[in-house]
């Protein structure tokens, strides 16, 4: 998560280009392929589905710090 913050303002990454570095939701996976599969699944969600997912775990949309 720290990498996103450090890349802020850098055009070569999505997070840097759009200043997306505040974490409001995450999932923990023990197998990298499970995490990749889940990320692909979430990327197909509509904005409403993504907001509902965040609201289910973090209804206040507080920034998560590590």
C-alpha positions in Angstrom: 0.0 0.0 0.0 2.9 2.3 0.8 4.0 2.0 -2.9 0.9 3.8 -4.1 1.6 6.7 -1.9 5.2 6.9 -2.9 4.2 6.9 -6.6 1.7 9.8 -6.3 2.1 12.3 -9.1 4.1 9.8 -11.3 2.6 9.5 -14.7 3.8 5.9 -15.3 1.4 4.3 -12.9 -2.4 4.5 -12.6 -2.3 5.4 -8.9 0.3 8.1 -9.5 -1.4 9.6 -12.4 -4.8 9.9 -10.7 -3.5 10.3 -7.1 -5.2 7.1 -6.0 -3.4 6.3 -2.8 -5.9 6.3 0.0 -6.9 2.8 0.8 -10.5 2.2 1.9 -10.9 -1.5 1.2 -8.6 -4.6 1.0 -8.8 -8.3 1.1 -6.2 -10.7 2.3 -5.3 -13.8 0.3 -2.8 -16.4 1.0 -2.2 -17.6 -2.6 -1.2 -14.9 -5.2 -3.4 -16.5 -7.9 -6.4 -16.2 -5.6 -5.7 -12.5 -5.1 -5.2 -12.0 -8.9 -8.4 -13.8 -9.7 -10.4 -11.7 -7.1 -8.9 -8.5 -8.4 -10.0 -9.4 -12.0 -13.5 -10.2 -10.6 -13.7 -6.9 -8.8 -12.5 -4.9 -11.8 -15.6 -6.2 -13.7 -18.0 -4.8 -11.0 -20.0 -1.7 -11.7 -19.2 1.4 -9.6 -22.3 0.7 -7.5 -21.2 -2.9 -6.8 -17.7 -1.6 -5.8 -19.3 1.0 -3.5 -21.5 -1.7 -1.9 -18.4 -3.9 -1.3 -16.6 -1.0 0.4 -19.7 -0.1 2.4 -20.0 -3.8 3.7 -16.6 -3.5 5.4 -15.9 0.2 5.8 -19.2 2.1 5.8 -17.5 5.3 7.0 -15.0 5.1 4.1 -12.1 5.7 6.6 -8.7 5.6 5.1 -6.9 2.4 6.2 -3.3 2.9 7.4 -0.7 0.2 7.6 
